[in-house]
Amino acid sequence: MIENHNGEKCCSVSGCGYCKESTALADVLQFLGETDEQQNSIARTGGAGVSSVVDALNAIGWKLEAIARPKTADVYQLSRIVSE
């Protein structure tokens, strides 16, 4: 499950045999793509591992990094990549 900054549920995944963390991240973050192609490139990374989501986001100018991993949550920071 992913919650926003207000604690509201954004998505939920279940099952076994695939990376649920990357599925949840791809589900929530695919909207960052400005085109259907970009959104699909992010969505396709669901289940393939968090590094795949990170790479797809980097390709369109976003940086996703894990900043904390307490026992009950994974905390990420999302920022826009600014080119100089």
Backbone hydrogen bonds, N-H to C=O, Kabsch-Sander energy under -0.5 kcal/mol:
donor,donor_aa,acceptor,acceptor_aa,energy
2,I,11,C,-2.0
4,N,8,E,-2.4
7,G,4,N,-2.1
10,C,2,I,-3.9
11,C,2,I,-1.1
19,C,47,G,-1.1
20,K,18,Y,-1.0
23,T,19,C,-1.5
24,A,20,K,-2.5
25,L,21,E,-2.4
26,A,22,S,-2.7
27,D,23,T,-2.2
28,V,24,A,-2.1
29,L,25,L,-2.7
30,Q,26,A,-1.5
32,L,29,L,-2.1
33,G,30,Q,-1.7
39,Q,35,T,-2.5
40,N,36,D,-2.8
41,S,37,E,-2.1
42,I,38,Q,-1.6
43,A,39,Q,-2.6
44,R,40,N,-2.5
45,T,42,I,-1.6
46,G,43,A,-1.6
47,G,19,C,-0.6
48,A,45,T,-2.4
52,S,49,G,-1.0
53,V,49,G,-1.1
54,V,50,V,-2.6
55,D,51,S,-2.4
56,A,52,S,-2.2
57,L,53,V,-2.4
58,N,54,V,-2.5
59,A,55,D,-1.9
60,I,56,A,-0.6
60,I,57,L,-1.2
61,G,58,N,-1.6
62,W,57,L,-2.5
63,K,79,S,-3.3
65,E,77,Q,-2.2
67,I,75,V,-3.0
68,A,75,V,-1.5
73,A,70,P,-1.1
75,V,68,A,-3.1
77,Q,65,E,-2.8
79,S,63,K,-2.4
81,I,61,G,-2.9
82,V,80,R,-0.6
83,S,81,I,-0.6
